[in-house]
């Protein structure tokens, strides 16, 4: 097994993209899919060896310590539905956290990580958060390896109906906003969940909004107005290359709290 080279400081194991969902076919044909957008961001951080696995298709997962890091994609599924393919991932995620494999869960991945470690996921009581939103870092994030380079307030693309309503035991809250207090959390030193979408461009989110007019209108939201307010979010997007650099350099890892370790057994 190839681990960080003592001379180069580079981990030659692949970065795993755990594909738990896909975008709409029309968007995929025009802009690509979730794993494409994530892979592009990881490559910006120097990741040349990427492995994509789709557990919904029955594809086998490698052992957590066989990869340099893991990114879990978003999905149109709902964590609270507890679909069999999704629930089957929970022991693997617990092992990944237990062996301190760097992990980044995005939207569904963020919620699935929380669920795996004892948090609570449910529909947000105020409905959907969608659009370019502002996210506020807190004091705990100042020394966080992933977020430390971001401004204390940054913009991000978001679209989600469900949220982490209660953080897992031992989780550290790092960022949120008035609508979604749990936008970013970390467990241990190397497992993060982010509710927003660092992989989404404003173009991708606009494509989603184009088909959501009637749905959003039922919640009193104006899809056209939200689309008009979209803007690029390069600071949020920088998390993907930053994660790749951290994982490949072996710069994350540390003691995992005993309550988290108990869940990983």
C-alpha positions in Angstrom: 0.0 0.0 0.0 1.4 3.4 -1.0 1.3 6.0 1.7 2.9 9.4 1.8 6.5 9.3 0.4 9.0 10.3 3.0 10.8 12.5 0.5 8.1 14.0 -1.6 5.4 14.1 1.0 2.9 12.9 -1.6 0.4 10.1 -1.0 0.2 7.9 -4.2 -3.0 6.2 -3.2 -6.1 7.3 -5.2 -8.6 9.8 -4.0 -12.0 8.2 -3.9 -15.1 9.9 -5.2 -18.0 8.1 -3.7 -20.8 8.8 -6.2 -24.2 8.5 -4.3 -26.2 10.5 -6.8 -26.3 12.1 -10.3 -27.7 15.2 -11.8 -30.6 15.5 -14.2 -29.8 14.0 -17.6 -30.2 17.3 -19.5 -27.8 19.0 -17.1 -25.4 16.0 -17.3 -25.3 16.2 -21.1 -24.6 19.9 -21.1 -22.4 20.4 -18.0 -21.3 17.0 -16.7 -22.3 15.2 -13.5 -21.6 15.6 -9.8 -18.5 13.4 -9.9 -17.1 15.3 -12.9 -17.4 18.6 -11.1 -15.8 17.2 -7.9 -13.0 15.5 -9.8 -12.2 18.8 -11.6 -11.8 20.5 -8.3 -9.6 17.7 -6.9 -7.4 17.8 -10.0 -6.8 21.5 -9.3 -5.3 20.4 -6.0 -2.9 18.0 -7.7 -4.9 14.8 -7.6 -4.0 12.8 -10.7 -5.1 9.4 -9.4 -8.9 9.4 -8.9 -11.2 6.5 -8.4 -15.0 6.9 -8.7 -17.2 4.2 -7.2 -21.0 4.1 -7.4 -22.4 2.0 -4.6 -26.0 2.3 -6.0 -24.8 0.2 -8.9 -23.3 -2.4 -6.7 -19.7 -1.4 -7.2 -17.4 -2.5 -4.4 -15.7 0.0 -2.1 -12.0 -0.3 -1.4 -10.9 -0.5 2.2 -10.8 3.0 3.7 -7.0 2.8 4.3 -6.4 1.9 0.7 -7.3 5.5 -0.4 -5.7 8.8 0.3 -9.0 10.5 0.9 -12.7 10.3 0.1 -15.3 12.8 -1.2 -18.9 11.9 -1.0 -21.1 13.5 -3.7 -24.5 15.0 -3.3 -27.7 13.2 -4.4 -31.4 13.8 -5.1 -32.1 11.0 -2.6 -33.0 11.8 1.0 -30.9 10.5 3.9 -34.0 10.1 6.1 -35.5 7.7 3.6 -32.8 5.2 4.6 -32.6 3.5 1.3 -30.8 0.1 1.5 -27.8 1.2 -0.6 -27.4 4.3 1.6 -27.7 2.5 4.9 -25.1 -0.1 3.7 -22.5 2.6 3.5 -22.7 3.5 7.2 -20.3 0.8 8.6 -17.7 1.8 5.9 -18.0 5.5 6.8 -17.5 4.7 10.4 -14.4 2.7 9.6 -13.1 5.5 7.5 -13.5 8.0 10.3 -12.0 5.5 12.8 -8.8 5.0 10.7 -8.6 8.8 10.1 -8.9 8.6 6.3 -9.5 12.2 5.1 -13.1 12.5 4.2 -15.3 15.3 2.8 -19.1 14.8 2.6 -21.0 17.3 0.3 -24.7 17.9 0.9 -26.1 14.4 0.9 -22.6 13.2 1.8 -22.5 15.7 4.7 -25.9 14.5 6.0 -24.9 10.8 5.5 -21.7 11.3 7.5 -23.7 12.9 10.3 -26.2 10.1 10.2 -23.4 7.4 10.3 -21.9 9.0 13.4 -25.1 9.4 15.4 -26.4 12.8 14.2 -30.0 13.5 13.1 -31.0 14.3 9.6 -34.5 15.6 8.6 -36.4 18.0 6.4 -35.6 21.6 7.2 -38.6 23.2 8.9 -38.4 26.2 6.7 -38.1 24.2 3.5 -35.5 24.6 0.8 -32.3 26.7 0.9 -31.3 27.4 -2.7 -29.2 30.0 -4.4 -25.9 31.8 -3.7 -25.8 32.1 0.1 -23.5 33.7 2.6 -21.8 31.3 5.1 -20.2 32.5 8.3 -17.2 30.8 9.9 -17.0 30.7 13.7 -14.0 30.9 16.0 -13.5 27.1 16.0 -12.8 27.3 12.3 -9.8 29.7 12.7 -7.4 26.7 13.2 -9.3 24.3 11.0 -7.0 22.9 8.3 -9.7 23.0 5.5 -11.3 26.3 6.2 -8.4 28.4 7.5 -7.7 30.1 4.2 -11.3 31.3 3.7 -12.6 34.7 4.7 -14.8 34.7 7.8 -17.8 35.3 5.6 -17.9 33.7 2.1 -20.5 32.9 -0.6 -21.4 29.4 -1.6 -24.0 27.7 -3.9 -26.6 25.8 -1.9 -29.6 23.6 -2.7 -31.1 21.3 -0.1 -34.4 20.4 1.5 -32.9 18.3 4.3 -30.4 19.3 6.9 -28.3 18.0 9.8 -30.7 18.9 12.6 -28.4 17.6 15.3 -24.6 17.2 15.0 -23.0 13.8 15.8 -21.4 13.4 19.2 -17.9 14.9 19.2 -18.5 17.0 16.1 -17.1 20.5 15.9 -19.3 23.1 14.3 -17.3 25.3 11.9 -19.7 27.4 9.8 -23.3 28.2 9.2 -25.8 31.0 8.5 -29.2 32.2 9.8 -31.1 29.6 7.7 -28.7 26.6 8.1 -26.7 26.7 11.3 -24.8 23.4 10.4 -23.2 24.2 7.0 -19.8 22.8 8.0 -18.8 20.5 10.8 -15.7 18.3 11.4 -15.3 15.1 13.3 -11.8 14.3 14.6 -9.1 16.0 12.6 -9.9 14.7 9.1 -13.6 14.2 8.4 -15.7 17.2 7.2 -19.3 17.7 6.2 -20.3 20.7 4.1 -24.0 21.3 3.4 -23.3 23.8 0.5 -21.9 22.7 -2.8 -18.3 23.7 -3.5 -18.5 21.8 -6.8 -21.4 23.7 -8.2 -20.9 26.7 -10.5 -23.5 29.4 -10.7 -24.2 28.0 -14.2 -25.0 24.6 -12.7 -27.3 26.0 -10.1 -29.1 28.2 -12.7 -29.8 25.0 -14.6 -31.5 23.5 -11.6 -33.5 26.7 -11.0 -34.7 26.6 -14.6 -36.8 23.5 -13.7 -37.8 24.3 -10.2 -40.1 27.3 -10.7 -43.5 25.7 -9.8 -41.9 23.7 -6.9 -40.3 26.8 -5.4 -43.5 28.8 -5.9 -45.3 26.5 -3.5 -42.8 27.5 -0.9 -43.2 31.2 -1.7 -39.9 31.5 -3.5 -39.2 33.1 -6.9 -36.9 30.9 -9.0 -36.2 33.7 -11.4 -35.3 36.2 -8.7 -33.0 33.6 -7.1 -31.4 32.9 -10.4 -30.8 36.6 -11.1 -28.9 36.9 -7.8 -26.6 34.0 -8.5 -22.9 34.8 -8.7 -19.6 32.8 -8.9 -18.3 31.4 -5.6 -14.6 30.8 -6.1 -13.8 30.8 -2.3 -16.2 27.9 -1.7 -14.9 26.1 -4.7 -11.4 26.4 -3.3 -12.3 23.7 -0.7 -11.9 20.9 -3.2 -8.4 21.6 -4.3 -7.5 22.4 -0.7 -8.9 19.0 0.5 -6.9 17.3 -2.2 -3.7 19.0 -1.2 -4.2 18.2 2.5 -5.1 14.5 1.8 -2.2 13.9 -0.6 0.3 15.6 1.7 -0.9 13.6 4.7 -1.5 16.9 6.6 -4.6 15.9 8.4 -5.1 13.3 11.0 -5.1 13.2 14.8 -6.9 11.7 17.8 -10.5 10.9 17.3 -12.6 11.3 20.4 -13.5 8.1 22.2 -17.3 8.6 21.6 -16.6 8.8 17.9 -14.3 5.8 18.0 -17.1 3.8 19.8 -19.4 4.5 16.8 -16.7 3.3 14.4 -16.4 -0.1 16.0 
